[in-house]
């Protein structure tokens, strides 16, 4: 299903991402936490990559349910998309002071990544399932970046 796109959702089994001037967050990094998503599944924050070339924040989460054989969650792209939108709307703001908006600091949006196992940014592993979605920041939350795909 490499490059599969269902409705508003992009899926990649493996990805070789261009890092550009991206770097993993070190100072002020959030502690590892387990997050209960609206679907009932859990995500564990793995890291944040601050991609200065694209002005995008890339929070990356481990969602073990993606690797379960016959996982109904991994096969329901709309449920996964809803969880990704929820992660963008609820988790990004904690990276900034309460009165600051990410866009006021020069960040245009976020690319939310869910992966079935830990994987170094920009590497490939055929055994790791990865889901990606790009969102733009607005004053009232995150909105799908539908300009990202030109299918």
N, C-alpha and C positions, 0 to 999 in steps of 0.2 A: 504494500500500500504506500510505497514511497511517493511523497508529493500529493497524496489524496486530499481532496478538498470537498467537504460536505457542507453545503450552505455557507456558513460564515466561519468555518473552522478548518485550519490547516493541520495536517498530521504528517509527521516524518518518523520513520522507523529509525533511521540513523541520520546524522547531520554532520557535515564538515563545515562549521561556521567560520566565517572570516572574522578574526578578532580585531583587526584594525588597531585602534589605540584603546581597546577595551581592557579593563583591569578588574580583578576581584576586589571586593570591598574588604578592608582590614580595619581601619579605625572606625569606631562607632557601629561595627557590625552587630546585627541583632543576635541574641543568643539562639542556639538551636532550639526550635520549638515545634511541637506537634499542633497542627491546626485542624480543627473539625470544620469541614466544608459543608455547605447546605445540602449536598447530596448524601451526607452521612459518612462519606469517605474521609480519610485523613491525609494530610500533606505535611511533610517535614521540610522546613526551610533548609536548603543545602548551602546556597550562597547567593550573593548579588554580584552581578557584573555591571559596571558602570561604563557603558559604551559611549565615549565622548564623540566619536566620529558621527554617530547617528543621533546623538542626544537622547538615547534611550537607556532606561534602567532595565536590566534583565534579571529579575528574581527567578531563581531556579529551585524547584521543589521536587522532593522524592515522594512519589505516590506508589507504594508497593502494589496496590490493587491492579495497576496497569499490567503487571507481569503474570498475574494469575491466569492459568490456562482457561480459555473460554470466558474470560472476564466480561460480564455484562457491562461493567463500567467502561472499560477500554473500547467497547463496541458501541457505546452510546455517545456519539460526538456532541450531541446537544447538551447532555448532562455535564460532560467534561467542559464544554465551552462555558456553561453557566457558572461552574466552579471557578474557572479561570477569570471570568469577569468579576466574580465576587472577590477573588484574591486581589485583583488589581484595585478594586474599589475599597477594600478594607485594610490591606497590608502596606501599600506604598506610602500612605500618609505618615505612618510611624517612622519613616526614614527622615522626616523633616520636622522642624519645630511646628507646634500646633497652628501658629499664625501664617506659616509659609505654605505656598502651593508649589508643587514640583516644577510647574512651568515658569514660575517666577524665578527659579534658580537655573533656568536654561534647559530643563529636561522636557522634551516633547511628548514622551510616552513611555510605555513599558512593553516589553516582550516577555510574556509569562511562559515559563517552561515547566512542564511536568515530565518527570522521567521515572522509569521503573526501578532504577538503581543509580547510585552515585556515578557520575561521569565527569571527567575534567572538561572544562569549557573548550569547545572547538575540536573535540576528538570524536571518533566514531567507534561504535561497538554494536555489531549486529544483534547482540543479545539484549540490548537496552532499548526499550520503547520510549520515544520522546514525542511530546505534543507541544506545539508552539502556537501562540496567538499574539498578534500585535494590537496594542491599544493606544489611543491618544488621550492625553490628559485634558480635561475640561474642568471648569470651576465646580461642577456638580458631580465629578467622578470620572470614570474611564468610559471611553467610547471605542467601538471597534474601528480599527484603522483599515477601512475597506479599500484604501488606495494602495495598500501593501501588495495586493494580489491583482493580477491583470488577466485572469482566466477568461 
